[in-house]
């Protein structure tokens, strides 16, 4: 069952925004998202929270500036997802612009797993670095930092994940979620944290007189050139788009649309058949992000990082085409896994499924379980963990949650109630990972269901779909679609979703799983499509939908993307 509600938009706020020159439709949409003044939509770089507000960013800048002056060797250790890859690329590019001696190392998710583990530190030590810098990981790497100390290697942790009760004894930790940090944007992505550290480092070097006065020998770099990478990592990591994150994304998209993007990102757009001049946040989350993530899921994320670092257009396009092929392979694997999972769950529906679900199959692919968990979560509206076999008798799970259940906190409760059950775990409110021994899967499944039942209120188990209400027929136009696409929407600042009653004039099924509709509302007729539909409508239907553009044979028309119908 889906409960549909309409967002409230305070009339006074709508009036205020309209008086300040905002389009009436945008005024209504923004008011419903808590915006009261047009100044809140100022996405210029000067409106960013200053780097000095990020706890220990200045300390990190001192550490890095000393290392650059000493010509020390630095090694960035990243993560194998899009946030980690873009953060690695931002770090390498920025540090090289500043004259640093820097390289990067990424863990093989199938052998070394996530984070700064003792094993990857041993591997890193073979390169004899003076300083290890983590990006998008490290806040839980107590043993890894200790191993680095044994090797005589200093450590700088930059991360955004939630910390445990004990922090690693690193030389410096920059994480907006660590105790005592009052940085307002707690939901900044890993790539955003690294970008902030690089801004602080540049300011420190400027103060030290590092840059040549005439700019000839040692010019001060413009880090705005990295904002396309910051935007991609921020959107792809599905962090909440608060105002600070919207500024980062807006500035990155602005550069993409102006053709000022990294060679590798231009190649990814080309491989996907997209035009960067029309780039939107949806492109980053659903087109570029999955292609980059495919390298970490099925192969080696070094391939993805190389795509983001190369300046050779032909090499970039070759890698982008490989990533595109990997993404298609990922979809096929995911489809097969999803069919197996649904067979396991075929006797369940959202009304009688356990409050928390954990699934495991020996044939599942470790790199795709996160997407599988997300799909099952969407279908059943339950927090879900999907596990795949690892090495040495362990299984690795990826979880996705629903509003009402903080997934990392739920895992922490599982760990406290059954000490030793979880070999390791970590993550956020809506996404987390866990590793257990295969023989303990049933125990984890039952305990996770029990904990979820305690933490979730009955109302949380009903899917709620928030809409922006009815849309006047005059707005069913290409102009309106483009108006909305130019704005910044995403997690925590959702794209517009409208709700209307329609007459169904025609309907047909495409490829046995998609529903094509011809609808009428008053005197307006419009096409609509629902992907992977479950039910067909009658003569009249209520539809929750987004506005989109359908391009066919070079002709663009307005189309409704159906999210829900009844």
C-alpha positions in Angstrom: 0.0 0.0 0.0 1.2 3.5 -0.8 0.1 6.5 1.1 0.1 9.7 -1.0 0.5 13.1 0.6 0.8 16.6 -0.9 3.5 18.8 0.3 2.4 22.0 2.1 3.6 25.2 0.5 3.1 28.3 2.7 1.3 30.9 0.7 3.3 33.7 2.3 6.6 32.1 1.3 5.3 31.6 -2.3 4.3 35.2 -2.4 7.6 36.4 -1.1 9.6 34.3 -3.7 7.3 35.5 -6.5 7.9 39.1 -5.4 11.6 38.5 -5.6 11.3 37.5 -9.2 11.0 33.7 -9.1 8.9 31.9 -11.6 5.5 31.1 -10.0 5.9 27.4 -10.4 9.4 27.4 -8.9 8.2 29.7 -6.1 5.6 27.1 -5.2 8.1 24.1 -5.4 10.8 25.9 -3.4 8.4 27.0 -0.7 7.2 23.4 -0.3 10.9 22.5 0.3 11.4 25.1 3.1 12.9 27.9 1.0 11.7 31.3 2.3 13.9 33.7 0.6 15.5 33.8 -2.9 18.9 34.4 -1.3 18.8 30.8 -0.2 19.0 29.9 -3.9 22.2 31.9 -4.4 24.6 29.1 -5.5 27.7 31.3 -6.1 30.9 30.0 -4.7 31.2 32.9 -2.3 28.2 31.5 -0.5 30.0 28.2 0.4 30.7 27.6 4.1 34.4 28.6 4.5 37.0 25.8 4.9 38.1 27.2 8.3 34.7 26.1 9.7 35.6 22.4 9.1 37.3 21.1 12.2 41.0 20.2 11.7 41.0 21.3 8.0 43.6 23.9 8.9 45.6 21.3 10.8 45.5 19.1 7.7 46.6 22.0 5.6 49.6 22.5 7.9 50.5 18.8 7.7 50.2 18.8 3.9 52.1 22.1 3.4 55.0 20.8 5.5 55.0 17.6 3.4 55.1 19.6 0.1 57.9 21.8 1.4 59.8 18.7 2.5 59.2 17.0 -0.9 57.7 14.1 1.0 56.0 11.3 -0.8 52.2 11.2 -0.4 49.9 8.3 -1.2 46.1 8.7 -1.4 44.1 5.6 -0.5 40.5 5.9 -1.8 37.4 3.9 -2.0 36.0 1.8 -4.9 32.8 3.8 -5.4 32.1 7.0 -7.4 32.5 9.2 -4.3 35.9 7.6 -3.5 37.0 7.7 -7.1 36.2 11.4 -7.6 37.7 12.2 -4.2 40.9 10.4 -5.2 41.0 12.3 -8.5 40.4 15.7 -6.8 43.2 14.9 -4.3 45.7 13.8 -7.0 44.9 16.7 -9.4 45.0 19.4 -6.6 48.1 18.2 -5.0 49.9 17.9 -8.3 48.9 21.4 -9.2 50.5 22.5 -5.9 53.7 20.7 -6.8 53.3 17.7 -4.5 54.8 14.2 -5.0 51.6 12.2 -4.9 50.2 8.8 -6.1 47.1 6.8 -5.3 46.2 3.3 -4.3 42.7 1.7 -4.3 41.8 -1.5 -2.4 40.6 -4.5 -4.4 37.1 -4.9 -3.0 37.2 -8.7 -3.6 40.6 -9.2 -1.8 41.3 -6.3 0.6 37.8 -5.0 1.2 36.9 -1.5 2.3 39.0 1.1 4.0 42.4 1.5 5.4 43.0 -2.1 6.5 46.3 -3.4 7.8 46.6 -5.4 4.6 46.4 -2.4 2.3 48.8 -0.4 4.5 51.3 -3.3 4.1 50.7 -3.0 0.3 51.1 0.8 0.5 54.3 0.5 2.5 56.0 -1.2 -0.5 55.8 2.3 -2.2 57.6 3.9 0.8 55.2 6.8 1.3 55.9 9.4 4.0 52.2 10.2 4.4 49.0 8.3 3.7 45.9 10.3 3.0 42.5 8.5 3.0 39.6 9.8 1.1 36.0 8.7 1.7 37.2 6.1 4.3 39.4 5.8 7.4 37.2 7.0 10.2 36.9 3.4 11.5 40.4 2.2 10.5 41.9 1.9 14.0 44.1 -1.1 13.1 45.1 0.3 9.7 46.3 3.5 11.3 48.2 1.5 13.9 49.9 -0.6 11.2 50.9 2.6 9.4 52.5 3.9 12.5 54.5 0.6 12.8 55.7 1.3 9.3 56.7 4.8 10.2 54.1 6.3 7.9 52.0 9.4 9.0 48.3 9.4 8.4 45.7 12.0 7.4 42.1 10.8 7.5 39.5 12.6 5.4 36.1 10.9 5.6 32.4 11.7 6.0 31.1 8.4 7.4 29.8 8.1 10.9 32.5 7.4 13.5 32.4 4.6 16.0 33.0 5.0 19.8 36.8 5.1 19.3 38.6 7.1 16.6 41.9 6.0 15.0 45.0 7.6 16.4 45.9 9.4 13.1 48.1 12.4 12.8 45.0 14.4 11.7 41.3 13.6 11.1 39.0 15.7 9.0 35.4 14.5 9.2 32.3 16.7 9.7 30.7 13.9 11.7 33.5 13.4 14.2 32.7 14.5 17.8 33.2 18.2 18.4 33.0 19.3 14.7 30.5 22.1 14.3 30.7 22.2 10.5 27.0 22.9 9.5 27.0 20.6 6.4 27.1 17.2 8.1 26.0 15.5 4.8 28.9 16.6 2.7 30.3 13.8 0.6 33.8 12.4 0.8 34.8 14.2 -2.3 33.5 17.5 -0.8 35.6 16.9 2.4 38.7 16.4 0.2 37.9 19.5 -1.8 37.6 21.5 1.4 41.0 20.2 2.6 42.6 21.2 -0.7 41.1 24.7 -0.4 42.5 25.0 3.1 45.9 23.8 1.9 46.0 26.3 -0.9 45.2 29.1 1.6 48.0 27.9 3.9 50.6 27.8 1.0 49.4 31.2 0.0 50.1 32.5 3.5 53.6 30.9 3.4 54.4 32.7 0.1 54.6 29.5 -1.8 53.2 30.9 -5.0 55.4 33.1 -7.2 54.4 36.7 -7.2 54.2 36.9 -11.0 52.7 33.4 -11.3 55.2 32.3 -13.9 57.2 29.6 -12.1 54.7 28.5 -9.4 51.2 29.9 -10.2 48.3 29.6 -7.8 45.9 27.0 -9.2 42.2 27.7 -9.7 40.5 24.8 -8.0 37.1 25.7 -9.6 38.4 23.4 -12.3 37.7 20.4 -10.0 34.1 21.3 -9.3 32.7 18.9 -12.0 34.3 16.0 -10.1 33.0 17.3 -6.8 29.5 17.6 -8.3 29.6 14.0 -9.7 30.8 12.4 -6.5 28.3 14.4 -4.4 25.2 13.4 -6.4 26.3 9.8 -7.0 26.8 9.2 -3.3 23.2 10.2 -2.7 24.0 12.5 0.2 21.4 15.0 1.2 21.6 18.1 -1.0 21.6 20.8 1.6 22.4 24.3 0.5 26.2 23.8 0.6 26.0 20.7 -1.4 23.7 22.3 -3.9 26.2 25.1 -4.4 28.9 22.5 -5.2 26.6 20.6 -7.6 25.4 23.8 -9.2 28.9 25.1 -9.9 30.0 21.7 -11.2 27.0 21.5 -13.6 27.7 25.1 -14.7 31.2 24.1 -15.8 29.9 21.0 -17.6 27.3 23.0 -19.5 30.0 25.5 -20.5 32.2 22.7 -21.8 34.8 23.2 -19.0 34.9 19.6 -17.8 37.5 17.0 -17.3 38.5 15.0 -20.4 37.3 11.8 -18.7 33.9 13.2 -17.9 33.4 14.5 -21.5 34.3 10.9 -22.6 31.7 9.4 -20.2 29.0 11.7 -21.6 30.0 10.7 -25.1 30.0 7.0 -24.3 26.5 7.3 -22.8 25.2 9.3 -25.8 24.6 12.4 -23.7 25.3 16.1 -24.3 27.2 17.7 -21.4 25.8 21.1 -22.5 22.4 19.8 -21.2 23.8 18.2 -18.1 21.5 17.8 -15.1 21.9 16.3 -11.6 19.9 13.3 -12.9 22.6 12.7 -15.5 25.2 12.6 -12.7 23.2 10.2 -10.6 21.8 7.9 -13.2 24.1 8.1 -16.2 27.7 9.0 -15.2 27.7 7.7 -11.7 26.6 4.1 -12.5 29.2 3.8 -15.3 32.0 4.9 -12.9 30.7 2.7 -10.1 30.7 -0.3 -12.5 34.5 -0.4 -12.4 34.5 -0.8 -8.7 31.7 -3.3 -8.7 33.0 -5.7 -11.4 36.6 -4.9 -12.1 39.2 -2.4 -10.7 38.3 1.2 -9.8 41.8 2.2 -10.9 40.2 2.2 -14.3 37.6 4.7 -13.2 40.2 7.0 -11.6 42.4 6.8 -14.6 39.5 8.0 -16.7 39.1 11.0 -14.4 42.9 11.8 -14.4 43.9 11.3 -18.1 44.2 14.4 -20.4 44.3 12.2 -23.5 40.9 12.3 -25.2 41.4 9.0 -27.1 42.5 7.2 -23.9 39.6 8.7 -22.0 37.1 7.6 -24.6 38.5 4.1 -24.7 38.2 3.8 -20.9 34.7 5.3 -20.9 33.6 2.7 -23.5 35.0 0.0 -21.2 33.1 1.4 -18.3 29.9 1.6 -20.4 30.4 -2.1 -21.3 30.9 -3.0 -17.6 27.8 -1.1 -16.7 25.8 -3.2 -19.2 27.3 -6.4 -17.7 26.4 -5.1 -14.2 22.8 -4.6 -15.3 22.6 -8.2 -16.6 24.1 -9.6 -13.3 21.8 -7.5 -11.3 18.7 -8.6 -13.3 19.5 -12.3 -12.6 20.1 -11.7 -8.9 16.9 -9.7 -8.6 14.9 -12.5 -10.2 16.4 -15.0 -7.7 15.7 -12.6 -4.8 12.1 -12.1 -5.8 11.7 -15.9 -6.0 12.9 -16.1 -2.4 10.4 -13.4 -1.5 7.5 -14.4 -3.8 5.3 -15.4 -0.9 5.8 -12.0 0.7 4.3 -8.6 0.1 4.8 -5.3 1.9 2.0 -6.1 4.3 3.4 -9.3 5.7 7.2 -9.1 5.1 9.5 -9.0 8.1 10.3 -5.4 9.3 13.9 -6.1 8.4 15.0 -8.4 5.6 18.4 -10.1 5.0 19.0 -12.3 1.9 22.0 -14.4 0.9 22.8 -16.6 -2.1 26.1 -18.3 -2.8 25.8 -17.3 -6.5 25.4 -13.6 -5.9 28.1 -11.1 -7.0 29.7 -9.1 -4.2 29.9 -6.0 -6.3 26.2 -5.8 -7.1 24.5 -6.7 -3.7 24.1 -3.0 -2.8 22.0 -2.3 -5.9 20.1 -5.5 -5.3 19.3 -4.4 -1.7 18.1 -1.1 -3.0 15.8 -2.7 -5.6 14.2 -5.1 -3.0 13.9 -2.2 -0.5 12.0 -0.2 -3.1 9.7 -3.1 -3.9 8.8 -4.1 -0.3 9.5 -0.8 1.5 11.6 -2.6 4.1 15.2 -2.2 5.2 17.2 -4.8 3.3 20.6 -6.5 3.5 21.8 -8.6 0.6 24.9 -10.8 1.1 27.3 -12.4 -1.3 30.2 -14.9 -0.5 33.6 -13.5 0.2 36.9 -15.4 0.8 37.6 -17.5 3.8 34.1 -18.5 4.8 32.8 -14.9 5.2 29.9 -13.2 3.5 29.8 -9.5 2.8 26.5 -7.6 2.9 25.3 -4.3 1.7 22.1 -2.7 3.2 19.7 0.0 2.2 17.1 1.5 4.6 13.8 3.3 4.6 12.9 6.5 6.6 12.6 5.6 10.2 15.5 3.2 10.5 19.1 4.5 10.9 20.9 1.5 9.4 24.3 2.0 11.0 22.6 2.5 14.4 20.7 -0.7 13.8 23.9 -2.6 13.1 25.5 -1.1 16.2 22.5 -2.5 18.2 23.0 -5.9 16.6 26.7 -5.9 17.5 25.9 -5.0 21.1 23.3 -7.8 21.5 25.5 -10.4 19.9 29.2 -9.6 20.4 31.4 -11.2 17.7 28.5 -11.7 15.2 29.6 -8.8 13.0 33.2 -9.0 11.9 33.0 -5.4 10.7 30.3 -2.9 9.9 29.9 0.8 9.0 28.0 3.3 7.0 25.2 5.9 7.2 21.6 6.2 8.1 20.3 4.9 4.7 23.2 2.7 3.5 25.6 0.5 5.4 27.8 -2.6 5.0 28.4 -5.6 7.2 30.6 -8.7 7.2 29.7 -11.9 9.0 30.8 -15.6 8.9 28.6 -17.6 6.5 27.6 -19.9 9.3 26.1 -17.0 11.2 23.9 -15.6 8.5 20.6 -17.1 9.9 21.5 -15.5 13.3 22.1 -12.1 11.7 18.9 -12.4 9.6 16.8 -13.1 12.7 18.4 -10.5 14.9 18.3 -7.8 12.2 14.6 -8.4 11.8 14.1 -8.2 15.6 16.0 -4.9 15.9 14.1 -3.4 12.9 10.8 -4.4 14.4 11.8 -2.5 17.6 13.1 0.6 15.9 10.4 1.0 13.2 7.0 2.4 14.1 4.0 0.8 12.3 3.5 3.9 10.2 7.1 3.6 8.9 6.2 0.4 7.2 3.8 2.1 4.9 5.3 3.7 1.9 4.6 7.4 1.7 4.9 9.3 -1.6 5.2 13.0 -1.3 3.9 15.0 -4.2 3.7 18.7 -5.2 0.0 18.4 -6.0 -1.8 19.1 -9.3 0.0 20.8 -12.2 -1.9 23.1 -14.5 -2.2 21.8 -18.1 -0.5 24.9 -19.4 2.7 23.7 -17.8 2.8 20.4 -19.8 5.4 22.0 -22.1 9.1 21.7 -23.1 9.7 25.1 -21.6 8.5 23.9 -18.2 10.7 20.7 -18.4 13.7 22.8 -19.2 12.9 25.2 -16.4 12.8 22.4 -13.9 15.9 20.6 -15.3 18.0 23.7 -14.8 17.4 23.6 -11.1 19.3 21.5 -8.6 17.3 18.6 -7.2 18.3 15.4 -5.4 18.4 13.5 -2.1 16.8 15.6 0.6 15.7 18.2 -1.9 13.5 16.0 -4.1 12.7 16.7 -7.8 9.1 17.9 -8.5 6.5 15.1 -8.4 3.0 16.0 -9.4 -0.3 14.3 -8.9 -3.4 14.4 -11.2 -6.4 12.6 -12.4 -6.3 11.6 -16.0 -8.5 9.9 -18.6 -6.7 7.0 -20.2 -7.3 7.1 -24.0 -4.8 4.5 -25.0 -2.4 2.0 -23.3 0.0 -0.6 -24.5 2.7 -2.8 -23.1 6.3 -2.4 -24.4 8.8 -5.2 -24.2 6.5 -7.0 -21.7 7.4 -4.8 -18.8 6.9 -1.1 -19.7 3.5 0.7 -19.9 3.0 3.3 -22.6 -0.1 5.6 -22.1 -2.0 8.3 -23.9 -3.7 10.5 -21.3 -6.1 13.4 -21.3 -6.6 16.1 -18.6 -9.3 18.6 -19.6 -8.3 19.8 -23.0 -4.7 18.6 -22.8 -3.5 15.3 -24.2 -0.1 14.0 -23.3 2.0 10.8 -23.5 3.2 8.9 -20.4 5.4 5.9 -19.7 5.9 3.7 -16.6 8.9 1.5 -16.5 8.6 -2.0 -14.9 4.9 -1.5 -14.3 2.9 -3.8 -12.0 -0.7 -2.8 -12.8 -2.6 -1.4 -15.7 -5.1 1.5 -15.1 -8.8 1.6 -15.9 -10.5 4.3 -17.9 -9.6 6.9 -15.4 -6.6 6.9 -13.1 -4.7 9.0 -10.5 -1.0 9.3 -11.4 2.0 10.6 -9.6 4.5 11.7 -12.3 7.5 13.8 -13.3 7.8 15.9 -16.4 10.4 14.8 -18.9 11.4 15.1 -22.5 11.0 12.3 -25.0 13.3 12.6 -28.0 12.5 10.4 -31.1 13.8 10.8 -34.6 15.2 14.2 -33.6 11.8 15.5 -32.4 11.4 16.5 -28.7 8.0 16.2 -27.0 6.9 16.4 -23.4 6.3 13.1 -21.6 5.2 12.1 -18.1 7.3 9.7 -16.2 4.9 7.7 -14.1 6.1 7.0 -10.5 2.8 5.6 -9.3 -0.7 5.0 -10.5 -3.9 3.7 -9.0 
